[in-house]
Each structure stands twice: as structure tokens, then as C-alpha cells.
């Protein structure tokens, strides 16, 4: 998977994923829960790309940006 393709998919899925959560879970979305959801829904291939910092690091940054959580970094 190319990094640019993975970024596009992760950003899109990060905005769709909260719709699958309860109202309480939407208040504090977790990347680890999102990552588990990706695996359960056969999207984990989007975390398989080359990255200097590591695919999980980049994916979490995209996740945080999409959900307005950059204050966590």
C-alpha cells in the first residue's frame, strides 16, 4: 500500500467510524479502538505502508487531525 493511498483511506474512515459508536464513546474517540475497528472490518491493510516514523504513528496523526484532537500531541 502506498502511503498516500493509506492516508486518504484512514482520513475517510476516521470520519465514518464515529457513526458506529455510542454517544458516550464519541465524546472521547480512541485511536486504539479505531485500530481494533479497522482490523475487525478488514481495513487493517491500510496500516501497512512504509513510513519513517512508523505506519501507526502516521495513521494516529491523521486520525487526530480528522477528529480535531491535535491537542493530544
Helices and strands as residue ranges (DSSP letters): H 3-17, G 18-20, H 23-27, H 31-40, G 44-47, H 55-66, G 70-72
